[in-house]
Amino acid sequence: MPRTAMTMSAGSQISEHLSVGILARSYPRERIRKILERLGLQSKRVRDLPAEALVYYVIALGLFMAVSTGEVLRCLIEGLQWLGGGIGGEVKIAGKTAISQARSRLGAAPLKALWEESSIPIAQEKQSGAFYRGLRLVSIDGSTLDVPDTEKNLAHFGRQDSSRGQAAFPQLRFVGLCECGTHLILAVRMGPYKVHELTLATDLVSELRPGMLCLADRLYPTFALWEKASATGASLLWRTRSNADLPVETVLADGSYLSQIYPSEQAKRRKQGGIVVRVIEYELKGVEDPEPLYRLITTILDSEMAPAEELAPLYPQRWEIELTFDEFKTHLRGRQVVMRSKTPELIEQEFYGMMLAHRAVRCLMNEAAQRQNIDPDRLSFTHSLRVIRRKLAATPAVSP
């Protein structure tokens, strides 16, 4: 799909557009080299464009979703000349066909490995909105992205069908785990649209750790998913349906109560194999069109350790992941911009490049917030993205 929404004028300086130093600072060249060597891809080049530069290029595509691939490459190379030292001469610009072929040879594995190695929590314990009573606040949710309508993409990803007809493009589905205080995505699972969100989530919850408090909406509290997520040692606070069958077993001092969830109706009748949960019910007053009743279930059974009057207003932190998805679906990707790649493997490569671009922006925003001792939510993602797109540090983040 042609990109014409944003251009970079001929003859302009890279410092006006792209901070290669920021990318190298977030993802050091040596880390990329080790990943490429481990995967046996270090020697694969596009003419004189080394594999390390190609990885930076895919991430840069995530920063400039509305710009053509050739234009991004032209501007990126100006900032990558310092990579020539130790690689074998000056880095040169390859043609569009050569870049496409090289991306296919590189595949998605290096970008995915770089993402997995880089995705660690960064919120500090005293950081605003990041913790509750020592528990790191995280949230889980899912979304979709449009991909180009090619034969291979359609066969792999599938297209959404509804009573109003088919979607315009095939779609990939993904589920992410987000650090609420920093809007940093800690883990992600992606797949075809036809794969249910809960299927991806079942794999993703293995990324939860003790010391986390995970928030999720009412799609998620199935018995199997709750059992697997709670087995990680993380604490859970998930919304459930207002009509869920949760009989009162023990009323606690704060008005919440203990109940049980079961793997099946038969198990419930026999009262076998249940898991004890704590139920918090509340109403919202003074807001437009509230639901009659809101219900949360949690693994924190001690009402003194986490009173209902604290957990109920804590649950809206779940919306931080919705804001995070909006950051890369709207601001990184651009409104109504379809992903670029024509094959499923390159879609996966592009997806992880976009995740890495988002992480680079969010890490810098968090550093800025810490220096100013303010909540990262007070900083504008859009403004930060614009600054990163146009500013290049005076010296490279790593020496050649």
N, C-alpha and C positions, 0 to 999 in steps of 0.2 A: 504494500500500500504506500503510495508516494507520500513523503513528508514535506509539506510546504508551509506549515503553520509558523515555523520559526527558522530564520536564516542567520548566517554569520557573514558579514560583508567581506568581500575579497580584500586581501591585504591587511586585514585587521590583526591585532596582536592577540596571542593566545591568552594573555593576562586579562583580556576583556571578556573572556568566555569560560575558561575551564581551569580549574586548579588541579593539575596533575600532582602537585605536591600534596594536596589533601588526600587524593586516592592512594598515593604511595605511603603516606603517613598512616592511613587506616589499614592498608594492606601492603606491608613491606615487601619489597622485591624478593628478598631472601626467602620469605615464607612461600611466595608463589613459585619460586625456583624449586624448592624442596617438594612441593606438591607435584609439579610437572615431572620432576625426576622420579618420584615414587610411582607415577602413572605411566612412565616411559614416554613422555611427550615433550621433554625439554628440547630435543633437536628439531622439532617440527616448526617450520618457518613459512612465512609468506614472503617470497623473495628475500628482502633484507629486513623484514619485520619479524622480530623474535617472538617466541611464544609468550614470554612475559608481557610484552607490549600488547599482544592480542587479548590477554586476560583483562588488562586495563581498558582496552577498547570496548570489550563487552560491557564492563561496568559503566563506562562513559555513555554507552547507548542507553543505559538506564537513566542517566541524568538528562539525556536529550532525546526523549521519546518522540518529540514532534519534529526533529531534524533528520534529514536524510543520512543514511549510513556513510556515504562518501564525504559529506560535509563534516560529520563528527570526526571521521578519521583524519581529514585534512587539518583540522584544528588541533586534534589530539597529538599528532606527530610533532608539531612545533614544541610541545611541552615534553615530549618523550626523547628528544635528541640526546639527553644525558644518559639514556640507557645504552647508547652505542658503545660506551667504554666497556671493554671486557666482553663484548658480544661479537665484535667483529665489524668495525666500521660504522659509518653513519646510518641511522635508521632512515629508510626511504618509504615513500608512500606507495602502497600497492593498489592495483586496480580493484574495482568493485567485485569482479568475478573471482579474482584471486582471494580476496578477503572472504567471500562466501564459501569458497572451497576450503580455506584454512579453518574457518569456524566449524565446518563439518568435520574436519580431521581432528580438531581440538575436542569437540564434543562438549557435553554438559558436565562430565565428571570433575574437571579442575575447578569450575565455578562452584559446584555443589560442595566439594571438599573445602574450598576456601571459606565458603559460607559456614559450614559446620564447625570449622576450627575457630572462626571469628566470633561466633554467636554465643557470647557469655554475658551474664548479667553485669550491669555497671552501676546501678543505683547504690548510693551510699546510705548507711543506716539512718542517718538523721535527715535525709533528703525528703522534702515535702511531697506527700502523696505516694511515696514509694513503699512504705511499710505500715503494718498494723500490728502493734504489740510484738515487734520483732520478727514478724512474718512478712516476707517479700510478696507484694501484691502482683499477681499475674492474672491474665485473662485469656480465655480461649474462644475462638469464633472462626467462622468460615466465610468465604466469598467466592466470586467467579471473575474471570477475565476473558474478554473476547480475543480470539486468535484468527489469523487470516483464513479465508474460506478456500483452502486448497483441498484437493482430493485426499492427501495424506492426513492433513489435520482433521478433516471431517471424519475420516475412518477411525482415527485414534481417539479424538476427544468427544465427538458427537455434538449434537445440537439440541438446545432446549425446545421442547414441544409443549404447547399449552392450548387451551380452548380457543385462544385468539390467533393460533397459528405458530409457525416456527420462528425461532430467533434468527436475526440477520446473519450471525456468525456462529461458528463452533465456539465452544467455551471450555476452558480448563477450570477445575475446581481446586481450591486450596483451603487448608485450615491452618491457622497460626496460633502460636503461644506468645503473648506480648507481655513485656514488663510494663506495668501500668504507669509507674512514676516517670519513666523516660520515653515511653512509646517505642521502645526497642523490641523488635521481633526476635525472640530467642530460639524458636524452632518452627518449622513449617513442614507440611506434607502437601504434595500436589498430585493431581491425577486427572483423568478424563471427567467430563461433566457427569457422565452416567454413574460414576462412583459416588455413593451417598456420602454426605458430609460426616455422618457418624462413623462410617467406615474409616475415613481418614483420621478422624479424631481418636478412634480406638488405638491407632498406632501412635499418634502424637502424644497422648497422655503419658507414655513411657518416659517423656522428657521432663516430667514433673519431678521435683526433688523435695526432701524434707526441708522445712524452713520456708516453704512457699505457701501462700494462701491463694488458691485458684478460684476465680470467679467465672461463671458461665451462665448462659441464658437457659430458658425452659426447654429447648430442643435436646439438651444433653443428658438429663438425669434418667437414663436407662439403667437397669440394674447392672448389666455387664460392664458398662462404661464407668459407672460409679465404683464398682468393685475394683476394676483395674486401676483407676486413678487413685483411689484411696490406698491401694496397696503400695504405692510409691513412697508413702510417708508424708506426702504433701497434705495440707489441710484444704478442704473444699467448702465453698459457699456458692451453691448453684440455685438458681430460681427453678421452681417446678410449677406444674399446672395448678391452677386454683382448685380444680376438681379432682386432683390426685387423691387416691384412697390412702390416707395417712392417719389411721386411728390413734387417738390420744392414749398413751400408755402411762406416762409420768409427767405431770405438770411441774415446771421449774419455777424458781422464785421470780424470774424476770418476765414470766408470761409465756415463754416458749415451752415446748414439750417434746418428750422423746417418743419416737414411733419406730416402725421398721418398714423397710422395703424388701421385696421378695423377688426371686428370679422368675416366678410364674404364678398364675392364679391358683394352681393346685398346691404349690408350696405355701402360698398365703393361707389357704384353707387349713392346711396341716400345721401351719406355723413352723415350717422347717426351712433352714438355710437363709434366714433373714439377716439383714444388716441394720443395726441400730443407727438412726439418724436423729438429729435435733431439728425441729420444725419451728420456723419463725413466721408468724402471720402478721400482716399490718395493712393499713389503708393509707392512701395518700389524700391529703386535704389541701385545698388551695391551689390545685393544679388543674389544667384543662383536660377534660375527658379521661379521668383516671379509671382504672379497672376497679371493680368492687372489692377485690381482695388480692393481695400479693403474698406469695409463699416462697420461702427460702428453706433449703435443707443444707445442713452443714455436718461435717465430721467433728467439729468442736462441741463436745457434749457438755462441757462444764460452763454453765451460764455465768459464773463469776469470772472465769478466764476471758470470756468474750460475751458481754451482755447483749441482749437483743437490740437494745436501743443504740448500740454502736454498730452492730452488723447490718441492720436494715439500711442506715444511710451510707454504709460502706459499699453496698452492692452496686450503686450507680457508677463506681469506678470501672465497672465492666465496660462502660461505653468508651473508655480510652482506646480499646482495640478497634472500635468502629472508626474513631478519629484517625487511628494509625492507618487502617486500610484506605481511608479517604486520602491520606497524604500521598500514597504512591499510586492509587487508582486515578486520582484527579490531578494532583500537582506534579508528580513525577511523570506520569503517563500522559497527562493532558486529557481534557474532556473528549470523549468519543473517539479517542485514538486507539486503534486496534494494535495488538502486538505485531512485530515485524516479520517474524520467521515463518518460513513456508513448510517446515517439517517438524514433527513432534520433538525430536531430540534438540533441535535448535530453539524451539519454544522453551524447553526446559532450561537450556543454557541461558537464554534471554531472561527467563523468570528469575534465576538465581543472580544474574547480573543486576537486575532491578532491586532484588533484596539487598545486595551488597551496596548498591548506590544509596538506598534508603538508610542503611545502617551507618554509612559514612556521614551522612547529613545529621542523623540523630546523635551520634557520638560527639560531634563537634558542638551541637546545640547543648548537650548535657555539660560539656566542659565549660562552655560560656556561662551557663546557669550556675554552675558551682563557683566560678570565679566571682560572679556577682551576688552569690548567695540568694538566689531566687528559684522559684519553682520553674522547671523547664516548660510547663504549660503556658507560662507568660511570654515565651518567645514564639515568634511566628515561623512556622515551618516554611511557608512560601517565601518569606523574606530571606531566610537562611539559604534556601535552595538557590535563589537568585544570586546571592553573594558568592556561593561556591561555584556557580556556573561562570562567573565573570572574573574571579580573582585567582591569581596564581602567586604563590609565595615567592619571595625574592630568590630563595635558594631551594634546591630540591630537598625533599624530606629525607632521602637517603642519598649518599654519595655514589657516583658511578665507580 
